Amino acid sequence: MAVSEVRPGLFLSGLDSALKLSVLTSRNILLIVNASGLEDVPYPEREGMGILQVLIQDRPDEPLSRYFDLVAQRIHQNRTGGTLVHCSAGRSRSPTLIMAYLMRFEGLNLRRAHELVLDQRPFIRPNGGFWRQLMDYEKKLLGRNTVRMTKTPSGVLPEALQDSEDSNSQPEYCINI
């Protein structure tokens, strides 16, 4: 699955797909959000195409949340063509940024944003630090959390909570086991 369409005109991929002119033209991509951590990516030339750089590595201590509002705003403002958000493999940084966008501009809670992205790209796996940043962002935007971090035999993992306004909701399932 090279390119995943999360919403009409909003695509998620790894770096390889972002370098193919056929991918960009067939999806009318006019905004690329580069979350690969690489600065000098040789994208194909395309008239009217903009590039937004997110210079973050895929490490739990990286402050990806610093870019949540900027990236969400640019995706929201791109009305002339499609948007492609990519990182190296399309598994951690780029899905995290798309989930932040879905929370901010579509009003989805984190649990639902994750489910939506996962439905379109079943192998996403944001690192634990990015999950924590998404949880903080959800709390800031919506005033509550629908995901929490919990210890499991496989390590600390995000755990989806039952849909409820109660902040003491019971766990429903672990994410990404």
N, C-alpha and C positions, 0 to 999 in steps of 0.2 A: 504494500500500500504506500505508494510514493507520495501522493498528495491527498489530503483529506479535506472535504468541504464541511466545515462545522456549521455554518450558516450560509445562506445564499451570498456569494461574493466574499466570503471569509474562509481562507484556506490555511492549512497547517501542514508543514513538511519538514524534512531534513534539508541540509545544505545542497545535496546533489540535485534535487528537483529544482531548487531555486536558481540553479545555474543553467537551466535548459530554456532556451528561447521558446521552444514549442509549448512548454508548461505555462510560461508567462503569457504568451499570446492566446493560447486556447482558453485561458481563464480570465483574460482581459485584466491581468495584474498591473496596477498602476501605483501600488504602494507595497514595498517590501519592508518588513520589520526584521532586521537581522539581529537575532539573539544568539548567534553562534560564538560570540566572543572574538571573532576575527574582524579586523578593520578593513583590510584591502581585499575584499571579495570581488572577483572579476565577473560581475553580473553582465548578462548580455545587454547591449544597448537597446533601449526602448523609449520612444518619444513620450514625454510626459510622465515617466516613471520616477517616483521618489523613493528614497531609501532612508529609513530611520535606524540608526545604530544603537544597539543595547549591548554595551561592552561589559558583559558579565560572564563569568565562568560557571560551569555546572557544579557548584560546591555549596553545601548547606549554609555556609557563613557569608555567602555573597548577598548583597542588598538588592535583590531583584525588585523588591517592592518600591524602591526609589523610582522605578520606571512605570509602575502600574497606571498611574493617572495619565502620564504623557502618552503612553502607547494606546490606552483606551480612547483617549481624546482623538488621536490621529486616525485610528481605525474608524471611529464614529464620524469624523469629518470627511473621510474619503468617499465621496459620492460619485466620482467620475469613473471608477473601475473597481476591480477586485483588490483585495488585500491578501498578501501571503505573509504569514508569520512563520519564521523558521529558526531553528537552532541547528546543532550538528546532526542530530538524529530525529528530531521532532518528537522527543519523548519527555523532556523535563522543562526546559526554559520556555519554549514556545507554547506548550499547552498551558503552562502557568499564566503566561501573559494573556492568553485567550480567555481563560477562566476569570481573570480579573476584569477583562472587558465585559464579559457576560454579566458579571455581578454589577458593574457600574452602570452600564447603559441598557441592559435588558432586565435589570432588577432581580436576576436569579440569585438564589442563595448558593453557597459554595457546593453543597451536596448536589444540587441540580445542575450547576455549571459543570461539575466534574462528570456527572452521568452523561450529559449531552456530548461533551468532548470525547469521553470514553466510547460512547456509541459509535462515533465516527472514526475513531482511531484507538482500537482496543489495546494497544501496547504502550500507552502513555504511562509515565511513572515519575512524576515530579519528586525531587529529593525532599527529605524531611524538613530542611530549612525553608524551602519554598512553600511547603504545606503550612508551616507555622506563619509565614508571611501572608499567605492567602487567608488564613483564619483570622489574623489581626485585621486584615482589610475587610473581611466580611463583618466583623464586629463593628468596625468603624462605619461601614456603609449601612448595615441592616440592624445593628444594635444587638445581635445575638449570633451564636455559632451553630452550625449544623454538622460540623466535623470537629473532632478533638483528637489529640495524639494520645495513644495508649501503649503500654508495654505488652508485648506478645512474645511467644517463644521465638518468633522470627525477628525480634527487635522492636523498636518503637515505630508504630505505624499509625497512619490516619484512620480514624474510625468514624463512620457515618452515624449520626444520631437520628432517632425517630423524628418525624416531622411534628414539631410541637413548639409552642411559644415558650415553654418551660425550659429555662437554661439548665435544669438538672435532668434533661431527657436521658432516657435509657439508650445504650448503644444498640444499633441494629445490625451492622456488619462492618468488617474491616475492609479497607480499601487497599488494593494492590498487593494482595497476598499471593 
